[in-house]
Amino acid sequence: MDQELAQKLEAQDRKLDAIYASAEKTRKYFLWTLVATTVMFVLPLLGLMIAIPWLFSTLSAAYQI
């Protein structure tokens, strides 16, 4: 009975290690997805912060009398 119990515990240990590895891969995937999403949101905002004042100054210069 002890031999059978030891085998079952060993099998559970291997499965737990596999689950842990899979969970870590998933965590890293979500982390990099969050980073990429943040970058894709922030970079256009920075571009707009530069483009909008330039656009306003160009338009105001064009309509100035």
CHARMM internal coordinates of N, CA and C (Angstrom, degrees):
IC EDIT
DIST 1 N 1 CA 1.4451
DIST 1 CA 1 C 1.5298
ANGL 1 N 1 CA 1 C 111.11
DIST 1 C 2 N 1.3184
ANGL 1 CA 1 C 2 N 117.04
DIHE 1 N 1 CA 1 C 2 N -36.89
DIST 2 N 2 CA 1.4602
ANGL 1 C 2 N 2 CA 119.93
DIHE 1 CA 1 C 2 N 2 CA 179.64
DIST 2 CA 2 C 1.5246
ANGL 2 N 2 CA 2 C 111.65
DIHE 1 C 2 N 2 CA 2 C -65.96
DIST 2 C 3 N 1.3341
ANGL 2 CA 2 C 3 N 116.06
DIHE 2 N 2 CA 2 C 3 N -36.75
DIST 3 N 3 CA 1.4620
ANGL 2 C 3 N 3 CA 120.82
DIHE 2 CA 2 C 3 N 3 CA 179.10
DIST 3 CA 3 C 1.5306
ANGL 3 N 3 CA 3 C 110.03
DIHE 2 C 3 N 3 CA 3 C -63.77
DIST 3 C 4 N 1.3190
ANGL 3 CA 3 C 4 N 116.74
DIHE 3 N 3 CA 3 C 4 N -43.63
DIST 4 N 4 CA 1.4624
ANGL 3 C 4 N 4 CA 121.50
DIHE 3 CA 3 C 4 N 4 CA -179.51
DIST 4 CA 4 C 1.5326
ANGL 4 N 4 CA 4 C 110.90
DIHE 3 C 4 N 4 CA 4 C -66.23
DIST 4 C 5 N 1.3132
ANGL 4 CA 4 C 5 N 116.30
DIHE 4 N 4 CA 4 C 5 N -40.46
DIST 5 N 5 CA 1.4599
ANGL 4 C 5 N 5 CA 121.03
DIHE 4 CA 4 C 5 N 5 CA 178.44
DIST 5 CA 5 C 1.5280
ANGL 5 N 5 CA 5 C 110.77
DIHE 4 C 5 N 5 CA 5 C -65.19
DIST 5 C 6 N 1.3236
ANGL 5 CA 5 C 6 N 116.38
DIHE 5 N 5 CA 5 C 6 N -41.09
DIST 6 N 6 CA 1.4638
ANGL 5 C 6 N 6 CA 120.46
DIHE 5 CA 5 C 6 N 6 CA 178.93
DIST 6 CA 6 C 1.5299
ANGL 6 N 6 CA 6 C 110.76
DIHE 5 C 6 N 6 CA 6 C -64.03
DIST 6 C 7 N 1.3281
ANGL 6 CA 6 C 7 N 117.30
DIHE 6 N 6 CA 6 C 7 N -39.04
DIST 7 N 7 CA 1.4645
ANGL 6 C 7 N 7 CA 120.70
DIHE 6 CA 6 C 7 N 7 CA 178.11
DIST 7 CA 7 C 1.5312
ANGL 7 N 7 CA 7 C 111.04
DIHE 6 C 7 N 7 CA 7 C -64.98
DIST 7 C 8 N 1.3320
ANGL 7 CA 7 C 8 N 116.15
DIHE 7 N 7 CA 7 C 8 N -42.18
DIST 8 N 8 CA 1.4595
ANGL 7 C 8 N 8 CA 119.79
DIHE 7 CA 7 C 8 N 8 CA 179.45
DIST 8 CA 8 C 1.5285
ANGL 8 N 8 CA 8 C 110.93
DIHE 7 C 8 N 8 CA 8 C -65.16
DIST 8 C 9 N 1.3160
ANGL 8 CA 8 C 9 N 117.15
DIHE 8 N 8 CA 8 C 9 N -40.39
DIST 9 N 9 CA 1.4580
ANGL 8 C 9 N 9 CA 120.68
DIHE 8 CA 8 C 9 N 9 CA 177.89
DIST 9 CA 9 C 1.5263
ANGL 9 N 9 CA 9 C 111.35
DIHE 8 C 9 N 9 CA 9 C -64.93
DIST 9 C 10 N 1.3106
ANGL 9 CA 9 C 10 N 116.06
DIHE 9 N 9 CA 9 C 10 N -39.02
DIST 10 N 10 CA 1.4680
ANGL 9 C 10 N 10 CA 120.70
DIHE 9 CA 9 C 10 N 10 CA 177.92
DIST 10 CA 10 C 1.5338
ANGL 10 N 10 CA 10 C 110.39
DIHE 9 C 10 N 10 CA 10 C -65.31
DIST 10 C 11 N 1.3293
ANGL 10 CA 10 C 11 N 116.84
DIHE 10 N 10 CA 10 C 11 N -41.42
DIST 11 N 11 CA 1.4644
ANGL 10 C 11 N 11 CA 120.77
DIHE 10 CA 10 C 11 N 11 CA 178.39
DIST 11 CA 11 C 1.5301
ANGL 11 N 11 CA 11 C 110.10
DIHE 10 C 11 N 11 CA 11 C -64.42
DIST 11 C 12 N 1.3167
ANGL 11 CA 11 C 12 N 117.45
DIHE 11 N 11 CA 11 C 12 N -41.42
DIST 12 N 12 CA 1.4629
ANGL 11 C 12 N 12 CA 120.80
DIHE 11 CA 11 C 12 N 12 CA 177.98
DIST 12 CA 12 C 1.5244
ANGL 12 N 12 CA 12 C 111.12
DIHE 11 C 12 N 12 CA 12 C -64.73
DIST 12 C 13 N 1.3127
ANGL 12 CA 12 C 13 N 116.35
DIHE 12 N 12 CA 12 C 13 N -37.36
DIST 13 N 13 CA 1.4626
ANGL 12 C 13 N 13 CA 120.43
DIHE 12 CA 12 C 13 N 13 CA 179.17
DIST 13 CA 13 C 1.5299
ANGL 13 N 13 CA 13 C 110.89
DIHE 12 C 13 N 13 CA 13 C -64.33
DIST 13 C 14 N 1.3175
ANGL 13 CA 13 C 14 N 116.74
DIHE 13 N 13 CA 13 C 14 N -42.11
DIST 14 N 14 CA 1.4669
ANGL 13 C 14 N 14 CA 120.47
DIHE 13 CA 13 C 14 N 14 CA 177.63
DIST 14 CA 14 C 1.5270
ANGL 14 N 14 CA 14 C 110.83
DIHE 13 C 14 N 14 CA 14 C -64.15
DIST 14 C 15 N 1.3217
ANGL 14 CA 14 C 15 N 116.24
DIHE 14 N 14 CA 14 C 15 N -41.56
DIST 15 N 15 CA 1.4645
ANGL 14 C 15 N 15 CA 119.68
DIHE 14 CA 14 C 15 N 15 CA 179.83
DIST 15 CA 15 C 1.5317
ANGL 15 N 15 CA 15 C 111.01
DIHE 14 C 15 N 15 CA 15 C -66.51
DIST 15 C 16 N 1.3242
ANGL 15 CA 15 C 16 N 117.22
DIHE 15 N 15 CA 15 C 16 N -38.91
DIST 16 N 16 CA 1.4589
ANGL 15 C 16 N 16 CA 120.50
DIHE 15 CA 15 C 16 N 16 CA 177.53
DIST 16 CA 16 C 1.5261
ANGL 16 N 16 CA 16 C 111.25
DIHE 15 C 16 N 16 CA 16 C -64.12
DIST 16 C 17 N 1.3166
ANGL 16 CA 16 C 17 N 116.67
DIHE 16 N 16 CA 16 C 17 N -39.72
DIST 17 N 17 CA 1.4678
ANGL 16 C 17 N 17 CA 119.73
DIHE 16 CA 16 C 17 N 17 CA 176.84
DIST 17 CA 17 C 1.5242
ANGL 17 N 17 CA 17 C 111.03
DIHE 16 C 17 N 17 CA 17 C -63.12
DIST 17 C 18 N 1.3373
ANGL 17 CA 17 C 18 N 116.63
DIHE 17 N 17 CA 17 C 18 N -39.99
DIST 18 N 18 CA 1.4639
ANGL 17 C 18 N 18 CA 119.98
DIHE 17 CA 17 C 18 N 18 CA 178.51
DIST 18 CA 18 C 1.5279
ANGL 18 N 18 CA 18 C 110.70
DIHE 17 C 18 N 18 CA 18 C -66.54
DIST 18 C 19 N 1.3159
ANGL 18 CA 18 C 19 N 117.43
DIHE 18 N 18 CA 18 C 19 N -40.13
DIST 19 N 19 CA 1.4644
ANGL 18 C 19 N 19 CA 121.00
DIHE 18 CA 18 C 19 N 19 CA 178.47
DIST 19 CA 19 C 1.5201
ANGL 19 N 19 CA 19 C 110.09
DIHE 18 C 19 N 19 CA 19 C -64.47
DIST 19 C 20 N 1.3221
ANGL 19 CA 19 C 20 N 117.29
DIHE 19 N 19 CA 19 C 20 N -42.04
DIST 20 N 20 CA 1.4615
ANGL 19 C 20 N 20 CA 121.00
DIHE 19 CA 19 C 20 N 20 CA 179.29
DIST 20 CA 20 C 1.5264
ANGL 20 N 20 CA 20 C 110.63
DIHE 19 C 20 N 20 CA 20 C -61.92
DIST 20 C 21 N 1.3185
ANGL 20 CA 20 C 21 N 117.24
DIHE 20 N 20 CA 20 C 21 N -44.61
DIST 21 N 21 CA 1.4708
ANGL 20 C 21 N 21 CA 120.67
DIHE 20 CA 20 C 21 N 21 CA 179.72
DIST 21 CA 21 C 1.5303
ANGL 21 N 21 CA 21 C 110.47
DIHE 20 C 21 N 21 CA 21 C -62.45
DIST 21 C 22 N 1.3129
ANGL 21 CA 21 C 22 N 116.68
DIHE 21 N 21 CA 21 C 22 N -42.10
DIST 22 N 22 CA 1.4627
ANGL 21 C 22 N 22 CA 120.52
DIHE 21 CA 21 C 22 N 22 CA 178.75
DIST 22 CA 22 C 1.5247
ANGL 22 N 22 CA 22 C 111.47
DIHE 21 C 22 N 22 CA 22 C -65.24
DIST 22 C 23 N 1.3144
ANGL 22 CA 22 C 23 N 117.42
DIHE 22 N 22 CA 22 C 23 N -41.06
DIST 23 N 23 CA 1.4586
ANGL 22 C 23 N 23 CA 121.00
DIHE 22 CA 22 C 23 N 23 CA 178.89
DIST 23 CA 23 C 1.5299
ANGL 23 N 23 CA 23 C 111.05
DIHE 22 C 23 N 23 CA 23 C -65.17
DIST 23 C 24 N 1.3177
ANGL 23 CA 23 C 24 N 117.46
DIHE 23 N 23 CA 23 C 24 N -37.84
DIST 24 N 24 CA 1.4703
ANGL 23 C 24 N 24 CA 120.53
DIHE 23 CA 23 C 24 N 24 CA 177.82
DIST 24 CA 24 C 1.5259
ANGL 24 N 24 CA 24 C 111.05
DIHE 23 C 24 N 24 CA 24 C -66.67
DIST 24 C 25 N 1.3237
ANGL 24 CA 24 C 25 N 117.56
DIHE 24 N 24 CA 24 C 25 N -40.08
DIST 25 N 25 CA 1.4673
ANGL 24 C 25 N 25 CA 119.82
DIHE 24 CA 24 C 25 N 25 CA 176.97
DIST 25 CA 25 C 1.5264
ANGL 25 N 25 CA 25 C 110.52
DIHE 24 C 25 N 25 CA 25 C -63.00
DIST 25 C 26 N 1.3207
ANGL 25 CA 25 C 26 N 116.71
DIHE 25 N 25 CA 25 C 26 N -41.77
DIST 26 N 26 CA 1.4584
ANGL 25 C 26 N 26 CA 121.11
DIHE 25 CA 25 C 26 N 26 CA 179.18
DIST 26 CA 26 C 1.5250
ANGL 26 N 26 CA 26 C 110.35
DIHE 25 C 26 N 26 CA 26 C -64.86
DIST 26 C 27 N 1.3273
ANGL 26 CA 26 C 27 N 117.32
DIHE 26 N 26 CA 26 C 27 N -41.65
DIST 27 N 27 CA 1.4599
ANGL 26 C 27 N 27 CA 121.25
DIHE 26 CA 26 C 27 N 27 CA 179.31
DIST 27 CA 27 C 1.5251
ANGL 27 N 27 CA 27 C 110.46
DIHE 26 C 27 N 27 CA 27 C -61.92
DIST 27 C 28 N 1.3330
ANGL 27 CA 27 C 28 N 117.11
DIHE 27 N 27 CA 27 C 28 N -44.32
DIST 28 N 28 CA 1.4593
ANGL 27 C 28 N 28 CA 120.43
DIHE 27 CA 27 C 28 N 28 CA 179.34
DIST 28 CA 28 C 1.5230
ANGL 28 N 28 CA 28 C 111.27
DIHE 27 C 28 N 28 CA 28 C -65.39
DIST 28 C 29 N 1.3394
ANGL 28 CA 28 C 29 N 116.97
DIHE 28 N 28 CA 28 C 29 N -37.57
DIST 29 N 29 CA 1.4641
ANGL 28 C 29 N 29 CA 121.01
DIHE 28 CA 28 C 29 N 29 CA 177.39
DIST 29 CA 29 C 1.5256
ANGL 29 N 29 CA 29 C 110.18
DIHE 28 C 29 N 29 CA 29 C -61.95
DIST 29 C 30 N 1.3216
ANGL 29 CA 29 C 30 N 117.63
DIHE 29 N 29 CA 29 C 30 N -47.04
DIST 30 N 30 CA 1.4601
ANGL 29 C 30 N 30 CA 120.70
DIHE 29 CA 29 C 30 N 30 CA 179.20
DIST 30 CA 30 C 1.5261
ANGL 30 N 30 CA 30 C 111.55
DIHE 29 C 30 N 30 CA 30 C -64.96
DIST 30 C 31 N 1.3196
ANGL 30 CA 30 C 31 N 117.09
DIHE 30 N 30 CA 30 C 31 N -37.37
DIST 31 N 31 CA 1.4647
ANGL 30 C 31 N 31 CA 120.35
DIHE 30 CA 30 C 31 N 31 CA 178.47
DIST 31 CA 31 C 1.5225
ANGL 31 N 31 CA 31 C 110.58
DIHE 30 C 31 N 31 CA 31 C -61.40
DIST 31 C 32 N 1.3302
ANGL 31 CA 31 C 32 N 117.76
DIHE 31 N 31 CA 31 C 32 N -48.81
DIST 32 N 32 CA 1.4538
ANGL 31 C 32 N 32 CA 120.39
DIHE 31 CA 31 C 32 N 32 CA -178.59
DIST 32 CA 32 C 1.5198
ANGL 32 N 32 CA 32 C 112.14
DIHE 31 C 32 N 32 CA 32 C -70.15
DIST 32 C 33 N 1.3391
ANGL 32 CA 32 C 33 N 117.11
DIHE 32 N 32 CA 32 C 33 N -29.08
DIST 33 N 33 CA 1.4561
ANGL 32 C 33 N 33 CA 119.86
DIHE 32 CA 32 C 33 N 33 CA 173.78
DIST 33 CA 33 C 1.5223
ANGL 33 N 33 CA 33 C 110.06
DIHE 32 C 33 N 33 CA 33 C -65.54
DIST 33 C 34 N 1.3197
ANGL 33 CA 33 C 34 N 117.07
DIHE 33 N 33 CA 33 C 34 N -41.35
DIST 34 N 34 CA 1.4628
ANGL 33 C 34 N 34 CA 121.47
DIHE 33 CA 33 C 34 N 34 CA 177.44
DIST 34 CA 34 C 1.5236
ANGL 34 N 34 CA 34 C 110.94
DIHE 33 C 34 N 34 CA 34 C -64.06
DIST 34 C 35 N 1.3178
ANGL 34 CA 34 C 35 N 117.11
DIHE 34 N 34 CA 34 C 35 N -42.50
DIST 35 N 35 CA 1.4660
ANGL 34 C 35 N 35 CA 120.75
DIHE 34 CA 34 C 35 N 35 CA 179.05
DIST 35 CA 35 C 1.5248
ANGL 35 N 35 CA 35 C 110.28
DIHE 34 C 35 N 35 CA 35 C -63.30
DIST 35 C 36 N 1.3225
ANGL 35 CA 35 C 36 N 117.25
DIHE 35 N 35 CA 35 C 36 N -45.73
DIST 36 N 36 CA 1.4645
ANGL 35 C 36 N 36 CA 120.61
DIHE 35 CA 35 C 36 N 36 CA -179.42
DIST 36 CA 36 C 1.5200
ANGL 36 N 36 CA 36 C 111.15
DIHE 35 C 36 N 36 CA 36 C -64.50
DIST 36 C 37 N 1.3253
ANGL 36 CA 36 C 37 N 117.51
DIHE 36 N 36 CA 36 C 37 N -40.52
DIST 37 N 37 CA 1.4594
ANGL 36 C 37 N 37 CA 121.01
DIHE 36 CA 36 C 37 N 37 CA 178.74
DIST 37 CA 37 C 1.5237
ANGL 37 N 37 CA 37 C 110.61
DIHE 36 C 37 N 37 CA 37 C -64.19
DIST 37 C 38 N 1.3177
ANGL 37 CA 37 C 38 N 116.64
DIHE 37 N 37 CA 37 C 38 N -42.28
DIST 38 N 38 CA 1.4630
ANGL 37 C 38 N 38 CA 120.61
DIHE 37 CA 37 C 38 N 38 CA 179.04
DIST 38 CA 38 C 1.5215
ANGL 38 N 38 CA 38 C 110.90
DIHE 37 C 38 N 38 CA 38 C -63.42
DIST 38 C 39 N 1.3146
ANGL 38 CA 38 C 39 N 117.11
DIHE 38 N 38 CA 38 C 39 N -43.67
DIST 39 N 39 CA 1.4730
ANGL 38 C 39 N 39 CA 120.80
DIHE 38 CA 38 C 39 N 39 CA 179.54
DIST 39 CA 39 C 1.5233
ANGL 39 N 39 CA 39 C 110.34
DIHE 38 C 39 N 39 CA 39 C -64.28
DIST 39 C 40 N 1.3232
ANGL 39 CA 39 C 40 N 116.84
DIHE 39 N 39 CA 39 C 40 N -42.27
DIST 40 N 40 CA 1.4631
ANGL 39 C 40 N 40 CA 119.79
DIHE 39 CA 39 C 40 N 40 CA -179.57
DIST 40 CA 40 C 1.5232
ANGL 40 N 40 CA 40 C 112.23
DIHE 39 C 40 N 40 CA 40 C -69.33
DIST 40 C 41 N 1.3121
ANGL 40 CA 40 C 41 N 118.60
DIHE 40 N 40 CA 40 C 41 N -17.61
DIST 41 N 41 CA 1.4589
ANGL 40 C 41 N 41 CA 122.13
DIHE 40 CA 40 C 41 N 41 CA 176.34
DIST 41 CA 41 C 1.5284
ANGL 41 N 41 CA 41 C 110.95
DIHE 40 C 41 N 41 CA 41 C -91.07
DIST 41 C 42 N 1.3196
ANGL 41 CA 41 C 42 N 117.36
DIHE 41 N 41 CA 41 C 42 N -39.47
DIST 42 N 42 CA 1.4623
ANGL 41 C 42 N 42 CA 121.62
DIHE 41 CA 41 C 42 N 42 CA -174.30
DIST 42 CA 42 C 1.5272
ANGL 42 N 42 CA 42 C 111.71
DIHE 41 C 42 N 42 CA 42 C -77.48
DIST 42 C 43 N 1.3098
ANGL 42 CA 42 C 43 N 118.59
DIHE 42 N 42 CA 42 C 43 N -40.00
DIST 43 N 43 CA 1.4681
ANGL 42 C 43 N 43 CA 120.14
DIHE 42 CA 42 C 43 N 43 CA -178.33
DIST 43 CA 43 C 1.5282
ANGL 43 N 43 CA 43 C 113.15
DIHE 42 C 43 N 43 CA 43 C -60.25
DIST 43 C 44 N 1.3286
ANGL 43 CA 43 C 44 N 119.69
DIHE 43 N 43 CA 43 C 44 N -45.07
DIST 44 N 44 CA 1.4719
ANGL 43 C 44 N 44 CA 117.62
DIHE 43 CA 43 C 44 N 44 CA 175.42
DIST 44 CA 44 C 1.5301
ANGL 44 N 44 CA 44 C 112.71
DIHE 43 C 44 N 44 CA 44 C -63.55
DIST 44 C 45 N 1.3320
ANGL 44 CA 44 C 45 N 117.89
DIHE 44 N 44 CA 44 C 45 N -34.53
DIST 45 N 45 CA 1.4631
ANGL 44 C 45 N 45 CA 119.21
DIHE 44 CA 44 C 45 N 45 CA 176.98
DIST 45 CA 45 C 1.5202
ANGL 45 N 45 CA 45 C 111.11
DIHE 44 C 45 N 45 CA 45 C -63.55
DIST 45 C 46 N 1.3122
ANGL 45 CA 45 C 46 N 117.29
DIHE 45 N 45 CA 45 C 46 N -41.28
DIST 46 N 46 CA 1.4632
ANGL 45 C 46 N 46 CA 120.07
DIHE 45 CA 45 C 46 N 46 CA 176.92
DIST 46 CA 46 C 1.5228
ANGL 46 N 46 CA 46 C 110.94
DIHE 45 C 46 N 46 CA 46 C -64.56
DIST 46 C 47 N 1.3160
ANGL 46 CA 46 C 47 N 116.62
DIHE 46 N 46 CA 46 C 47 N -39.50
DIST 47 N 47 CA 1.4630
ANGL 46 C 47 N 47 CA 120.20
DIHE 46 CA 46 C 47 N 47 CA 176.88
DIST 47 CA 47 C 1.5119
ANGL 47 N 47 CA 47 C 111.88
DIHE 46 C 47 N 47 CA 47 C -62.89
DIST 47 C 48 N 1.3300
ANGL 47 CA 47 C 48 N 116.30
DIHE 47 N 47 CA 47 C 48 N -39.97
DIST 48 N 48 CA 1.4679
ANGL 47 C 48 N 48 CA 119.34
DIHE 47 CA 47 C 48 N 48 CA 177.76
DIST 48 CA 48 C 1.5189
ANGL 48 N 48 CA 48 C 111.87
DIHE 47 C 48 N 48 CA 48 C -67.47
DIST 48 C 49 N 1.3239
ANGL 48 CA 48 C 49 N 117.22
DIHE 48 N 48 CA 48 C 49 N -34.21
DIST 49 N 49 CA 1.4662
ANGL 48 C 49 N 49 CA 119.90
DIHE 48 CA 48 C 49 N 49 CA 177.84
DIST 49 CA 49 C 1.5223
ANGL 49 N 49 CA 49 C 110.91
DIHE 48 C 49 N 49 CA 49 C -62.91
DIST 49 C 50 N 1.3104
ANGL 49 CA 49 C 50 N 117.07
DIHE 49 N 49 CA 49 C 50 N -28.31
DIST 50 N 50 CA 1.4665
ANGL 49 C 50 N 50 CA 121.13
DIHE 49 CA 49 C 50 N 50 CA 178.08
DIST 50 CA 50 C 1.5254
ANGL 50 N 50 CA 50 C 110.61
DIHE 49 C 50 N 50 CA 50 C -88.68
DIST 50 C 51 N 1.3224
ANGL 50 CA 50 C 51 N 117.72
DIHE 50 N 50 CA 50 C 51 N -39.71
DIST 51 N 51 CA 1.4582
ANGL 50 C 51 N 51 CA 121.44
DIHE 50 CA 50 C 51 N 51 CA -172.88
DIST 51 CA 51 C 1.5254
ANGL 51 N 51 CA 51 C 112.75
DIHE 50 C 51 N 51 CA 51 C -74.97
DIST 51 C 52 N 1.3122
ANGL 51 CA 51 C 52 N 118.54
DIHE 51 N 51 CA 51 C 52 N -38.49
DIST 52 N 52 CA 1.4611
ANGL 51 C 52 N 52 CA 120.50
DIHE 51 CA 51 C 52 N 52 CA -175.48
DIST 52 CA 52 C 1.5333
ANGL 52 N 52 CA 52 C 112.25
DIHE 51 C 52 N 52 CA 52 C -65.13
DIST 52 C 53 N 1.3339
ANGL 52 CA 52 C 53 N 120.37
DIHE 52 N 52 CA 52 C 53 N -47.51
DIST 53 N 53 CA 1.4803
ANGL 52 C 53 N 53 CA 117.62
DIHE 52 CA 52 C 53 N 53 CA 176.90
DIST 53 CA 53 C 1.5313
ANGL 53 N 53 CA 53 C 112.38
DIHE 52 C 53 N 53 CA 53 C -61.71
DIST 53 C 54 N 1.3150
ANGL 53 CA 53 C 54 N 117.65
DIHE 53 N 53 CA 53 C 54 N -38.04
DIST 54 N 54 CA 1.4659
ANGL 53 C 54 N 54 CA 120.46
DIHE 53 CA 53 C 54 N 54 CA 178.10
DIST 54 CA 54 C 1.5236
ANGL 54 N 54 CA 54 C 110.27
DIHE 53 C 54 N 54 CA 54 C -63.82
DIST 54 C 55 N 1.3324
ANGL 54 CA 54 C 55 N 116.93
DIHE 54 N 54 CA 54 C 55 N -42.18
DIST 55 N 55 CA 1.4620
ANGL 54 C 55 N 55 CA 121.32
DIHE 54 CA 54 C 55 N 55 CA 179.05
DIST 55 CA 55 C 1.5256
ANGL 55 N 55 CA 55 C 110.87
DIHE 54 C 55 N 55 CA 55 C -64.00
DIST 55 C 56 N 1.3172
ANGL 55 CA 55 C 56 N 117.43
DIHE 55 N 55 CA 55 C 56 N -44.16
DIST 56 N 56 CA 1.4645
ANGL 55 C 56 N 56 CA 120.60
DIHE 55 CA 55 C 56 N 56 CA 178.63
DIST 56 CA 56 C 1.5256
ANGL 56 N 56 CA 56 C 111.78
DIHE 55 C 56 N 56 CA 56 C -63.16
DIST 56 C 57 N 1.3217
ANGL 56 CA 56 C 57 N 117.13
DIHE 56 N 56 CA 56 C 57 N -41.40
DIST 57 N 57 CA 1.4652
ANGL 56 C 57 N 57 CA 118.60
DIHE 56 CA 56 C 57 N 57 CA 179.50
DIST 57 CA 57 C 1.5221
ANGL 57 N 57 CA 57 C 110.60
DIHE 56 C 57 N 57 CA 57 C -67.67
DIST 57 C 58 N 1.3027
ANGL 57 CA 57 C 58 N 118.72
DIHE 57 N 57 CA 57 C 58 N -36.02
DIST 58 N 58 CA 1.4668
ANGL 57 C 58 N 58 CA 121.60
DIHE 57 CA 57 C 58 N 58 CA 178.35
DIST 58 CA 58 C 1.5253
ANGL 58 N 58 CA 58 C 110.45
DIHE 57 C 58 N 58 CA 58 C -67.63
DIST 58 C 59 N 1.3312
ANGL 58 CA 58 C 59 N 116.56
DIHE 58 N 58 CA 58 C 59 N -44.49
DIST 59 N 59 CA 1.4707
ANGL 58 C 59 N 59 CA 119.44
DIHE 58 CA 58 C 59 N 59 CA 179.37
DIST 59 CA 59 C 1.5174
ANGL 59 N 59 CA 59 C 112.34
DIHE 58 C 59 N 59 CA 59 C -66.63
DIST 59 C 60 N 1.3185
ANGL 59 CA 59 C 60 N 117.32
DIHE 59 N 59 CA 59 C 60 N -40.05
DIST 60 N 60 CA 1.4602
ANGL 59 C 60 N 60 CA 119.47
DIHE 59 CA 59 C 60 N 60 CA 179.74
DIST 60 CA 60 C 1.5317
ANGL 60 N 60 CA 60 C 111.23
DIHE 59 C 60 N 60 CA 60 C -68.33
DIST 60 C 61 N 1.3121
ANGL 60 CA 60 C 61 N 116.99
DIHE 60 N 60 CA 60 C 61 N -32.54
DIST 61 N 61 CA 1.4721
ANGL 60 C 61 N 61 CA 119.94
DIHE 60 CA 60 C 61 N 61 CA 176.71
DIST 61 CA 61 C 1.5240
ANGL 61 N 61 CA 61 C 110.50
DIHE 60 C 61 N 61 CA 61 C -71.16
DIST 61 C 62 N 1.3128
ANGL 61 CA 61 C 62 N 117.27
DIHE 61 N 61 CA 61 C 62 N -33.03
DIST 62 N 62 CA 1.4687
ANGL 61 C 62 N 62 CA 120.73
DIHE 61 CA 61 C 62 N 62 CA -179.57
DIST 62 CA 62 C 1.5185
ANGL 62 N 62 CA 62 C 111.40
DIHE 61 C 62 N 62 CA 62 C -71.26
DIST 62 C 63 N 1.3218
ANGL 62 CA 62 C 63 N 118.56
DIHE 62 N 62 CA 62 C 63 N -33.71
DIST 63 N 63 CA 1.4511
ANGL 62 C 63 N 63 CA 121.64
DIHE 62 CA 62 C 63 N 63 CA -177.75
DIST 63 CA 63 C 1.5219
ANGL 63 N 63 CA 63 C 114.04
DIHE 62 C 63 N 63 CA 63 C -98.26
DIST 63 C 64 N 1.2940
ANGL 63 CA 63 C 64 N 116.44
DIHE 63 N 63 CA 63 C 64 N 6.53
DIST 64 N 64 CA 1.4722
ANGL 63 C 64 N 64 CA 120.53
DIHE 63 CA 63 C 64 N 64 CA -178.96
DIST 64 CA 64 C 1.5285
ANGL 64 N 64 CA 64 C 108.88
DIHE 63 C 64 N 64 CA 64 C -76.68
DIST 64 C 65 N 1.2953
ANGL 64 CA 64 C 65 N 114.55
DIHE 64 N 64 CA 64 C 65 N 141.19
DIST 65 N 65 CA 1.4835
ANGL 64 C 65 N 65 CA 118.51
DIHE 64 CA 64 C 65 N 65 CA -177.80
DIST 65 CA 65 C 1.4964
ANGL 65 N 65 CA 65 C 109.87
DIHE 64 C 65 N 65 CA 65 C -97.73
END
COOR INIT
IC SEED 1 N 1 CA 1 C
IC BUILD
